[in-house]
Amino acid sequence: MSKPTFTFGYSTLASRLGNIVLPDLANNPNWDVLITVQSGDKKPPTVEQLLQSPTGDRVTTRAFAGKGVAKLRNQVLCLATGDYVIFADDDIVFNPEGIAKAIEYMEANPALALVLGQAVDDSGRLRKNYPGSPEKLTKLNSARAATYEMIVRRELVTKAGITFDENFGAGVKKTYLGDEYIFICDLISAGLRCEYLPVVLANHPTVSSGSGWGTKKDRVARALIFDRAFRGNRTLPYLVRIAFGMRKIGKGLSFTAFFKFVFKR
């Protein structure tokens, strides 16, 4: 039986191509890398900028005009050839052992469309308070998901027609985050099975776009995510914002900001 193939799907701006650290392709012949890159404006990246992209066997770079990371994630889903795909930013370093464990788990569970793993920071500490054992993902326990923690079974996702909502994520002015959570919610709504697995997949710096709560911009962006995740239901987004916000009071969210968060102010 042949080993499953695996694609690392990077998405970045042309100015950051030089930051990418490729995974160990030499010792993993079934792995490949797909780099999707945007200019950040109406013109495509220049040839000079693209020369900064990593090269090698089984490394492909595809360039696009515009901005919006969710647009690039969708290009990854469209262009990837691996049985499994993991999504990456330009500052991610992957853990081959953790990825191998996740693939083994997904191979043993063929109905599984997505696995959500763990990530560590530069000091080697887990970036979040992750559960200690595997669990089924729901719309209520997956809101803190990060894209680089996600491995998808490409065939199931594409057959279901699920893509990243391009109205959310980095590069969007108002709703600049939440694309990964909404992606998981859409998979769940489509009846696809998604699970959390306590294996470390990646290293990522401590500070990220998902770590802010201090401004109105942060608050409103996060509030609107739940409207989209539970679209079609007028009540649930408010209840979820109450539950989610209460956990953040005193941790970057004041009582006043809490009420504003609930009512998208």
N, C-alpha and C positions, 0 to 999 in steps of 0.2 A: 504494500500500500504506500503510495507516494505521500510525502509530507505536504501539508497545506502551505499555500503561498501567502505572503504577508507584505502589505504595503505601508510604509511610513509616509503619511501625507502631510507635508509641511505647507503652511500658509503664512506669507509675510509680505512686507513692503520691500521694494527694490533696494532701498537704502540700508536694509538690515540683512541682506543675503549673506554677507560675510560672517554673520554670527552663528550660522548653522553648523552644528557638530554632527556629522553623519554617524549612524549606527554601524556596528561591525558587520558589514556586508560580506567581507572576505570569508568569515567563518560561518556564514549563514546563507548558503546559496539560494534558498527559497525566499529570501527577503529582497525587496527593492524599495527605492525612494522616489517619491513624486513630489517635486517642489512647485507649488503654485505661488506666483508672485504678482503683485500689483504695483502700479506706479504711484498711486495715491492721488492722481489727477486724471484728466480726460485723455492724456496721451499715454501710450504704452511705455513700459520701461525701455530705456535706451540700451543699445548694444554694450556700451561701456559698463552700465550697471549690471547687466546680465553676466558679464565676465566675472563678477564677484561670486556667482553661484557655485557651490561645490559641484564637482564633476566626478565621473568614474563609471565603472560597469554597473548597470542597473540603477543609474541615477538619471532622472529625467526632469527637466525644468520647463514649465509652461508659463508664459507671461500674458498679463491682461491689463487693460486700462481700467481706471476707476479705483474705488476703495470700498472696503466692507469685507471683513473676514468671513462672514457667512457665505458670501458669494464664492470665495475661494474654497471653502469647505465643500460646497456643492460641486465645484470643479473636481475636487479630489474624488468625491463619490462617483462622478461621471467618468473620470479618466483612469482611476485606479484599476489594476489588473489582479491584485491579490485576493485570495479567498477572504482574508481578514484585513481590516484597515484600522490603523490608529492615527489620530489627528495630532498635529504638532504645531507649536509656534517656533520661532527661530531661536528661542533661549531654552529649549528643552534638551535634556540628555536622558536617553532611555536606558532602562535596566533590562538587559537581554534575558536574565534568569526569570524575572517576573513576567515578561512577555511570553516566554516559553510555557510557563505554568498556566497563564491565562488561555493560551491557544489549546493546550492539552485539555483544559476544563471545557472549553467550547466544543472541541472535537468530541468529547464524551457526552455533550448535551446539544445535539444537532438542532433542536428547536430554539436555542438561545440566539437572539438577534444582537444583543449588546451585553458586554461586561464592563462594569465600572470598577476600576482598581484604585490604588493609592498612589500618592506622590510624596516625595521628601523634599526638604529645602536644601540649601547649600551646606548646612551643617549635618545633614543626614537625618534630621528629625522629621517625623510625619508632619505634613502641612496642616492637617486637620485632626479632629478627634473622630477617627474612623471607627466603625463597628469592628468587633474582633472576629466575627464569623460571617459566612456568606448570608445574604438575604435578598429576597425579591425586591426589586425596585418598584416604587409607586410614585405618583405625583407628589406625595407628601414627604417622602424621604430622600428625594434626589435633587432638591433645589440647590445644593452646594456643589453639584458636579462640575468638574472642569473638563474641557475638551480633551486635553492630553491624558486624562484618566480613562478615556473611552476607547474600547475596541469593538468594532461592529463586524458582523457577518454580512459581507457586502451583498450577497445574493438576496437574502431575506429583506434587507433594507430597500434595495432598488426595486424588487418585485412589489413591495408595498407602496412604492412611490413616495417615500418619506425623504424630505430634504430639510436643510437648515432654513429657518425663516430669515430671509434677508433683510427684514425690518428690524432685526435685533443683532447685537454683537458689535465688536470693535469696528470703528469706522462709520457707525450710524450716529447721528448727532444727539438724539434724545435717548433712545433705548440702546445704549452702547454696550450692553452685556445681556446675558441670559439666553443666548442662542443655543448653548449646549443643553440647558435644562429643558427648554421648549422642544428641542429635538427628541429628548428622552420621552417627554410627555406625549408627543405625537406618535412615537413608536408604541407606547402603552395604549393610547387611544385606538390604534390600529390593531390591537390584539396581539402584538408581538411581545415575546418574553424578554425581560431585561433583568440582570442580576448584578449585585455588588459582590466582589470577590476580594478578600484581604491580601492582595499581593501588590508589591511596589512595582509600578510600571515606569516611573519617570522621576527625574529630578527637575525641580523648577524653583526659581528664586522666590523668596518670601513675599515680596510685593507683587501684586498683580491687579488687573482691572477689576477683579471681583472682590477686592478687599476693602473698598471704601464705603463709608456710611456718613461722612461728615458734612455733606452739602445737600442742598435741595436737589441738585442734579442727580446725585447718587440715589436719594430717597425716591424720587419720582420714577427713575429708570427701573428700580427694583419693584416698585408697586405695580407698574404696567406689565411687568413680566407675568404676574399671576393672572391678570385679566386675559392674557393670551394663552397661558397654560390651561386655564379652565374656561376657555371661550364657550359661549352658549349657556353659561350658568351665571346668573347675576349675583347670587349670594356667596358662593364658595370663595371667590377671590377675596372678599372682605374678611371672611372667617380665617382663611389661610394667612392673610396679612396680619391679622390680630395675633394668631398663634406664633407666626414667625417673628413678628416685631417684639412680642413680649420677651422672647429669648435674647433679644439684642439690647434691651433696656439696660443702660449702664455699661454697655460694651460698644460704645460709639453712637448709641441712640438715646436721646433724652426722652422724658415723658411727653414733652411738647412735640418733638419730632416723631414720636411713636404715633400720635393721633394724626399728624399730617401724613405719615406713611400709609396708614389705614385708608385714608380718604384721598390718596394720590395728590397731596399738596406739597 
